[in-house]
């Protein structure tokens, strides 16, 4: 014991230096590991934000197209209501409008990155609470509308199409698609339709008004509820990406 104490008293600076070296080495390795993990997380965050931006930019194009289609279909409903009793109405335009007014156009978001982040618990990689709040607000309202308005609108469209198919051969729709959604000359379609019966049926006006209302409502909701949220979200993400470059 005396020899040990004597050795310690003589070599304590050497032992202390060794302890310091070991401690510094451990702390350095820990700091380096944290730095590497931080770099990986930052790189992953940048990658995810870039993917989100691309998908949301696609959403922006899709959303504008959906608003345009719903507005266009609502206008076709107006055209039919105004011309039900017009004996000289252009039948090519009538047939086109009768079918397209019954089309159901819903905005479907492209959200694989967000869905993947939520399901895998990666949403926490995003360091900005503001960005996470904007993402949640945007996708939650999409889901909320889909839970009610989507199904309600779809049922009303189905009701109109069931009524329309009493007087117009459903196969005409195929010919309209083949014609690129352009006005199709009715003399060339080779399918039967009963415009007189359709316009004389009291249910027709009610169905047209309901569908016109559905199209106007969807166009208005998409414009007021989705566009503003999407624009705010895109502006924030583009700003974040600029800061990271």
N, C-alpha and C positions, 0 to 999 in steps of 0.2 A: 504493500500500500504506500509505504514511504517512497519507494522508488517511483511509483506511478505519479504521486504528487510532485515529486522532484522533476520528473519528465514534463508534466503539464506546466509547471511553473517556468520551465525553461523554453518550452516550445509553443506556449499558448498563442503567440502572434501568428505562428505558422498554421496552427489549427484554425484560428479565427479567419485567416485569409482563405483557407480551404472551404470553410462554411460559407463565407461570403460569395466565393466563386460558384459554389453549388447553388446557393439561393438565387444569385443573379441569373444563372443558367436556367433554373426552373421558371423564374419570373419572365425571362426573355422568351423562352419557348412558349409559355402561356400567352404572352402578348402577341407573339408571331402567329400563333394558332387563331387567336381572336381576330387579328388583322386579316388573315386569310379567309376566315369564315365571313367577316364583314364584306370583303371584296366579292366573295361568292354570292352573298345575299344581295349586294348592290347590283351585281351583274344580272342575277335572276330577276330582280325588280325591274331593271331597265328592259329586259327581254319581255316580261309580261306586259309592261306599259306599252311597248311598241306593238305587241299583238293586240292589246285592247284598242289602241288607236286605229289600227287597220280595220278591225271588226266594226268599230263604231262609225268609221267613215263609210263603210259599206252600209251600215244601218241608215245613215243619213240619205244615201241615194235611194235605198229601198223605201224609206219612209216617204220621201217626196213623191216617188212613183205611186205608192199606195194612196196618198192623198189625191193625186191627180186622177187615178182610176175611179175612186169613190165620187169625186166631184163630177167626172165625166158620166158615170152611170146615173147620178142624180139628175143631170141635165137630160139624159135620155128619158128618164121618167117624166120630166116636165114636158118634153116633146110629145110623148104618147098621150098624156092627159089632155094637152092642148089640142091634139089632133084626132081624138077618138071619133068625133063627129064631122071630120073634114073629108068629104067624098073625093077630093082631089089630092090627098096626101100621097107622098111618094112611098110606094110599098117597099122599095128596097130599104129605105131608111126605117120604115116601120118594123120589118122583120129583124133587122140588125138591132134596133132598140129594144124590142120585145125580149130578145135573148140576153143582151148584155146588161139590161137593168136588173136581171136576176142573178148576176154574178156576185159572189161573196169575196171581197178583197180585204183581208186582214193583214196588219203589219206583223211580220215574223222577224224578230231580232236575231242577228247572228252573234251568239254569245258563248261559244265553246270555251273560250279562255276564262271568262267569269265563272261559268258553271264548274269548270275544272278547279279553279281556285277555291271555290266554296266547298266543293265535295272533298278536296284533299287538304283543306285547312290552310291553304297558302295565302289567304286574304291578308293575313298578318304580315306578309312580306312587304306590303305597301306601307311605307312609313308615314304617309300623309293621311291624317284622319279626315281631312276635307275631301280627298279623293275617294276614300272608302265610303263616306257619306253620300257623295254624288252618285257613285256606282250603285249603292243600295237603293237610293231614291229612284233612280232610273229603272232598274230591273224590277223593283218591287211594284211600281205602278203598272208596268207591263203585265206582270203576273196577276195583279189585282183586276185589271180590265179583262184579262183573258178568262178569269174565273166567272165573270158574269156577262159582260157585254158581248164577248165573243160568242158564247152559246146562245144568248138571246137573239142576236142579229142573225146567226146561222139558222135558227128555227124560223125566223120570219122570211128569210130568203127561200128556205125549203117550201114554205107554204105558198109563196108566189109561184115557184117553179112547178109545183104540183098543179096549181090552177092553170098556168100557162100551157102545160103539156096536154091539157084537154083540147086545145085548139091548134097547137103547133107541134109538128113532129120533132121530138128531141134530137133526132139525127141532124137537123139543120145546124145545130151548134158545131158539129164536126166540120161542116162545110165552111162555117164562118172562121174557124181556126185555120183551116187549110188556106183560106183567102187572106190570111194575115190580119184578121180583125178588121179589115176594110169593109166598106159597104158592098154587100154581095147582091148581084142582080137576081131577083127572085125567080126569073124565068129559067135560070140555069141550075137551080138546086135540085129539081126533080122530086121534091117532097111536098106533101100536102099541108096546107094550113088554112084555118078558118078565121080570117080577120073580122068578118062580120059577126060571127058568133062570139069572138073574144071581146069586141068593143061593145056588144049589146048586153053582155052578162053584167048584172049589177055588182057582182063581186070584183070585177076587173078594176074599177076605179078605186075601191078600197085597198086592194092589193098593191096597185101602183103607188098610191099615196103612202102606204106603209113602207114600201121599199125605197121610195124616194126619200122618206124621212130617215130610214136606216143609213143610206148613203151620205146624206147631209150630216147626220150625227157622227158617223165614223170619221168623215173628213174633218169635221170641226174638232172632235176629241183628239185626233192625231196631231192636228195643227197646234192646238192650245196646250195639250198635256204632254205630248212627247217631244215635239220639236224644240221647245224652250229648254227642257231638261237635257236633251241630247246635245244641244249647242253649248250649254254651260259645261257639260262634262267633257266634250271635245276640246273646248277652249282651255280647260284646266290641264288636260292630258298633254296637249300640244305644248303648253307652257312648261310642264314638267320635263318633257323630252328635250326641249331647248336647253334647259338648265343642266341636263345630264351630258350634253355634247361638249 
